[in-house]
Amino acid sequence: MSLPDACEVCVFQMRMNCVGLCVFLIVLFFLVEIWLAQPAERRWPLDSPTMPFAFDHADHAVSRLRAACLLADTANTRPRLDRGKPRIERCARCRLIPSHCMCHLRPVLAPLPGRAGVCLIMAEFEALKPSNTGWLIADVLPDTQAYSWSRVRVDPGLLALLADPQWQPFVVFPGEFAEGREVVTELAGFLPKDASDLVLKRQLFILLDGTWSEARKIFRKSPYLANLPVLSLQAEQLSRYRLRRSSHEHHFCTSEVAALCLALAGDEHAAQTLEAYLEVFSNRYLSAKQSVPADERDEGHQRLRALAAMG
């Protein structure tokens, strides 16, 4: 073979190699695009150390409500502020980024007969917000129900829950904004006197989960809540919630309100556990935003572990 012929063969082989490489890169590009289009829980393997419990994201009322909100929003009207399909990767169980996942810290309370329950009536899109703390309540308390609020339609499940004879519902709301309603500030008349007292019902704390303006709207425009007693909390401490701004320090986040209600009902362990869980969640959430590693040896983490060990 002459030298010119050999050169032509080499050039032809180089061209074929380039074509093959281009085809490979194009196929790889489309495979990556298909992979990225999948939900986060389908992208991570079950044994992934950075995405624990990724497939276990429908085990309580708030996570189920979140899934229902996503399915119902066919018009894609939800705000695109890292809600619904996130801009960043988040654990499907705890809603934090994988490096700050706290699924292994979730406290599990032992069943307690007569323990109070919580009913969350959530404003539109509230269940989709990563900073929502109603999710924490459902993590800790098995008897937590969650419903999406609508002015024109009431969930039949909510009405059935309010009519259930085992519960004594209380709408938790500031008394100064409940003019003309039955307002109570303590539960002394609603608590069992001893273990044999089975006459009194279990407390069901109805929390209006949303911004302050959304909560007031739900309170005013929900006729099915009008005849229920209003529990007005007389908390002395100020809110320590730092994930959203509030113009009033006496406005508490939903998880803080639930902890105050549990303490009022005499369930101090559940109240302290929920407080500690919120503190750890807030610290890890803010650390993730600031790209700072989570410190699992700090006081908040140690307190949560100690309370969780008590059961």
N, C-alpha and C positions, 0 to 999 in steps of 0.2 A: 504494500500500500504506500502510495506516494505521500509525501509530507502534507500537501494541500488536502488530500482526502482524509488523512488522519485528523487534521485540524477541523474539518467539517463535521466529522463524527463526534469529536469532543464538544464542539459548539452545540450540536443537536442534543447530546446527552445532558449538557448543562441546562438547555432550555426545558427539556423534559423534567429534570429535577426541580426547576423553578416552578413549572406548572403544577407538579405534584405537591410541592410545598404550599403553593397558593390554595390549592383545593383543600389540603389538610387544615390550613388556618381558617378557611371559610367555614368548613364543617365544624371545627372547634368553636368558632364564634357563635354559630347558631345553637350548638349544644349548651354553651354557657348561657345564652339568652333564655333558652327554654328552662334551664335549671333555676335561673334567677327569677323567673316568672312564677315559680312554685311558691306556695305559702311556706313560711319559715319552718313550721313543724314538719313539713314533708321533705325539706332540704337536708335536715340534720339526722344522722343515724341514731337509732335508739340508744346506743351505748356511748354517744358523744359526751365527753366529760365537760364540755362547755355549754351544753344545752340539756341539762337534766330535766326530766318530766316533760319534755317537749310535746309528747303525745297525750299527756294527762292535763288537758286544758278545759275540760267540761265537767268537772267534778263538783261544782257548786253553782248556786243560783246566778251570781254575777257573771261568771264566765259563760254560762248558757245564754244569759241575756245579751251579752256582747256578741256572741255568735248569731243570735237571732236578729240583732240590729244590723249586722253586716249583710245578712241574707235579705232583710227587708228593704235595704237601701239600694234598690235596683236603679234608681235615678242618679246614684252617686252624688247625693247632696250633702254628705257629711263634710265638715271642715277638714282640710288637708293640713293639719298641724301635727304630723306624726301620729295620726289616729287611723284606725282601720288597717290599711296596708302601710306599714311603717316605712319611713325613709331610712331608718337604721335597723339593724338586726336586734330583735328582742326575744327573750325567752317567753314562750307561750304561756308558761305557768305563773311567773312572777312579774313579767312585763319589763324587766331590767335587761340591759345589754349582757351578753354572755359572760364577759369578764367580771360583772358585778352580780351575777345571778345569786339569789338567796333562797332557792327552793329547799336547800338542805337545812335552812334555819326555820322553816315553817313550824310553829308550835302546834301540837295536837292535844287538845283538851280532852280529858276523860269524860265520858257521859255522866251527867249529873241530873237526877230526877228533879223536875220542877224548875230547871234553869230557864231563865228568860230567853225569849227569842227576839229577833230583829227582822223587821220588814222594811226594805229599801224601796222607796218610790223614786225612781231616777228620772231626771230630766233627759230630754233628747240628746243623744250622743255622749252622755255622761259616762256610760259604761265603756266607751271606746277610749277614754283618756288614760294615758299611762300613769298619770298622777292621781287617779281616782283612788280614794281610800276605802270606799265601800267594799272593794275587792278584798281588803285586809280583814274586814269583819267576817266576810264569808269564809275566808281561809281559816279563821280561828274558831268561829261559832258554827256548829253543824246546823242549828235551827235558824238559818238566815234565808229569807226569801227576797227576791228582787223582781220588780215590775217596772216597765217603762211607762211613764206618765203621758197621757194624751187628754186633751181637753174634750174631745168628741167621742172617745171610746174608753171604756173601763175594762181592764182584763178580768174575765170571769173568775180566774184563779185568785185574784186579789179580793174580790167580793166574798168568795167562799172562805178565804182565810179570815177575814174580818168577822164573818158570821160563825166561825168555828167556836163551839162552846168551851173548848179547853183554854182559850186565850182571853185575856183582858187587854184590849188594845189601848195604847196611849199615843197620841200624836205629839211628838217632841218638837216644841216650838216655843219661842219666847213669849211669855204671858202678856207683855205690854203690846203685842201685836195680835192678841187673840180676844179682842173686846167682844163681849156677849157670849163667850164660850165658857164651859166649865174648866177652870184652870186649877191644877194641883201642883204642889211643889215637893211633895214627899209621897212615899209609897207605904207608909206605916199601916194604913187601913187595907192594903191590898196584899200584904206579905203573910205567908203562913206562920202561925204562932209556934208550931212544933211539927215534928215529922209525921204525926198522925192527922194533921189538919189537911184534909183533901178537898175541902169545900171551895176554897179560894182558887181562882184560876191562875194560870201562868201569865206573867207579864209579856206583852208583845209591844216592843218599842218601834213605832213607825217613824222612820227617819226620811226626811225629804232631801234627797241627794242631788245637789246642783249648786249653782251660784246662789248668792243671797236673793237676788231678784227672781231667779227661777223658783227657789223654795217658797217665797211669798206668793208667787203666782199659783203654785200647786196647792198651797194652803187655802187660798181664797176661792179657787175655782174647782174644788173637788167636793161636791155635795155629800158623797159617801163618807167623808171625814168629819162632817159638820156636827154630828151627834156624839162623837167620841171625846173623852176627856183629853185636855191638853196638858202635857207634862212640861212645866217650865223649870229649867235647870237653874240653880242658884250657885253657879261655880265661882269660886274665889280666885282661882289661878287664871292666868292669861294663856291664850293659845300659843303653842310652840310649833305649830305647823308652818313649814317654810317653803313648800313646793308651789304655792300660789299666793298672790298678793291679796291682801284684804285691807280695807280702809279702817276696819275696827278690830282692835286686839281681842275684844270679847266675842268675836265670831269664831266658832270652832269648826274644824273640819269634821267630816262625817264620822271618822274613826274615833276622834276625841269625844264626840257626843255619845257614841255607843259605849265607850269606856266609862263615862260619867254615869250613864244609865245603869250599867251593870254594877257599879259601885253603890249606887242608890238602892239597887235591888238586893244588896248584901253579898254579891258575888265578887269579892275583892280580888281573888286570884285571876279570874277571867278578865277583870278590868285592868289589872297590872300587866297581864300578859299582852293584852291588846295595845296598851300604851307602849310597852317595850318593843313590840313588833312594828308599830308605827315609827318609833324612833330609829330603828335599824333600817327600815325601808327608806325613810327620808334621807338618812346619812348616805346610804348606798346610791340612791337616786341622784343626789347632788354631787357625790364623788364621781359618778359616771359622767355627768354633764361637764365637770371640771377636769376630766381625764386624770383623776387621782385614784390610785388603788384603794380598794376597800380595806379598812383596818378591822379584822375580825377579833383583835385582842382588846378593843376599846371597851369602855364601861357599858355602853349600850348592848353590845353583843354578849358580853358576859352576863348581864342582867337577864337578857332574853333566854340564854341557855339555862340559867339557874331556874327560871320560872317554868320553862318547858320541861325540865327534869322532874318538877313536882307533879306533872300530869294534869 
